[in-house]
Amino acid sequence: MKRVLILLMAALAVSGFASNAEERIAEAEKFFREGLDLMKTDASASAAAFEKSEALYRASAAEFPNAAVYLCLGNTAFLRHDFPKAVYYYRQSQSFRDNASVRTALNAARLRLNEEIEVPIQVKIFETVFFPHYRIPFSVRAAVLPLLLFGLSLIAASALIHGGWGRKKAAAVVVAFLLAADFLSVTVTAAEKTFRREGVILTETEGRSGNHLAYDAAYLRPIPAGSEVRVIDERFGWLQIVLRDRSRCWVPKEAVSLIGDSPQ
């Protein structure tokens, strides 16, 4: 009987917790709609409503991080014209579920940033040649793996049972090549997700050639807000990052909002 009472109390507590989360989301949506309604008539009131909405969504993301709530956070930041933070939130959403709507929103926020980092031509060529690895979402590439393996097994089984290795052998070679390429792509991406973290710089930051303020600036100008980076090393409160143009520098750890951490 005592165990039943404990389980019942736990269920009620979880139910109350979920109810509070739903109420918070509903209130965040209410302020978001209010901000939209006020955009053309009262810009300051609209911005205030969006800020309240963002605060509520951020609290929800801290408790129940998921793609939908980060997408809503990105939308509120975008409408407040805080495009670096919008990029950060959209990237957070993308880390949970990468789909066309998130990528469209992310690209829209990127286009609104003040400065676009030019990617070297050799990098563009490399990414064009290996288009599937860089443009097809990881979830899609991972889902295709068992399908390719199943297809290869069917071709091999058919050849063994019915014979006629001519065309089937050519098809098996093609499918095997696609399987190997997809497996390599998925493995590389999985390794990068495991060992290398990504993040966004939310405020303009000076990149340095070493992990201390005594080192010279790595660039003529500070790294602009909204820059997406990959972290490759950490020392004494500093992070070594790789920018989109593949150049490297060091920045203070607090300058980078890491994807997967609690919302900033």
Secondary structure, 3 states (H helix, E strand, C coil): CHHHHHHHHHHHHHHHHHHHHHHHHHHHHHHHHHHHHHCCCCHHHHHHHHHHHHHHHHHHHHHCCCHHHHHHHHHHHHHCCCHHHHHHHHHHHHHHCCCHHHHHHHHHHHHCCCCCCCCCHHHHHHHHHCHHHHHCCHHHHHHHHHHHHHHHHHHHHHHHHHCCHHHHHHHHHHHHHHHHHHHHHHHHHHHHHHHCEEEEECCCECCECCCCCCCCECCCCCECCCCEEEEEEEECCEEEEECCCCCEEEEEHHHEEECCCCCC
